[in-house]
Amino acid sequence: MLLPLFGVLLGLAVGLYGEFTVPPHYAPYTAVALLAAFDSLLGGLRAALEKHFEDNIFITGLLSNTLLAALLAFVGDRIGINLYLAALVAFGVRIFQNLALIRRLILLRIK
């Protein structure tokens, strides 16, 4: 459990103190990729708290979610429709659902 936490902290430090700029044309792709990664991270944390975490499911979920969301953003960009918004909404809903379940699991453990 310490290695993933270290990775998250390292990523936050690099993101906060590094100077990265994303060209405006790639902003939808970046937003979708970040939400896909955050969704997978929270899903993995939830699975770990429920004691049924499997790393192959985590990795394949992260990759497939990111690729599908990027494909939606790309196709939408090509046909002139903001399809990336569908991925943003779907990932947003899943993030809040996972966060609610994680909160419940932590509160049950505290009791």
JOPE-V548286 format. One record per backbone hydrogen bond with DSSP energy under -0.5 kcal/mol. CO is the residue of the C=O (numbers start at 1). NH is the residue of the N-H. E is the energy in kcal/mol with one decimal. If there is no record, write none. Layout:
[[CO;NH;E] [CO;NH;E]]
//
This chain:
[[1;5;-1.2] [2;6;-2.6] [3;7;-2.4] [4;8;-2.4] [5;9;-2.5] [6;10;-2.6] [7;11;-2.5] [8;12;-2.5] [9;13;-2.4] [10;14;-2.6] [11;15;-2.5] [12;16;-2.6] [13;17;-2.5] [14;18;-1.9] [18;20;-0.9] [21;23;-0.5] [23;26;-1.6] [24;27;-0.9] [26;30;-2.5] [27;31;-2.6] [28;32;-2.2] [29;33;-2.5] [30;34;-2.6] [31;35;-2.2] [32;36;-2.4] [33;37;-2.3] [34;38;-2.6] [35;39;-2.6] [36;40;-2.3] [37;41;-2.5] [38;42;-2.5] [39;43;-2.3] [40;44;-2.6] [41;45;-2.2] [42;46;-2.5] [43;47;-2.4] [44;48;-2.3] [45;49;-2.4] [46;50;-2.0] [47;52;-2.7] [48;51;-1.0] [54;58;-2.1] [55;59;-2.7] [56;60;-2.2] [57;61;-2.2] [58;62;-2.4] [59;63;-2.5] [60;64;-2.7] [61;65;-2.5] [62;66;-2.1] [63;67;-2.7] [64;68;-2.6] [65;69;-2.3] [66;70;-2.5] [67;71;-2.5] [68;72;-2.5] [69;73;-2.4] [70;74;-2.7] [71;75;-3.0] [72;76;-2.6] [73;77;-2.1] [74;78;-2.1] [75;79;-2.1] [76;80;-0.9] [76;81;-2.3] [81;83;-2.4] [82;85;-1.3] [83;86;-1.2] [83;87;-1.0] [84;88;-2.4] [85;89;-2.4] [86;90;-2.4] [87;91;-2.9] [88;92;-2.2] [89;93;-2.5] [90;94;-2.2] [91;95;-2.6] [92;96;-2.1] [93;97;-2.2] [94;98;-2.8] [95;99;-2.6] [96;100;-2.1] [97;101;-2.2] [98;102;-2.7] [99;103;-2.4] [100;104;-2.2] [101;105;-2.5] [102;106;-2.5] [103;107;-2.6] [104;108;-2.4] [105;109;-1.9] [106;110;-2.0] [107;111;-1.7]]
//
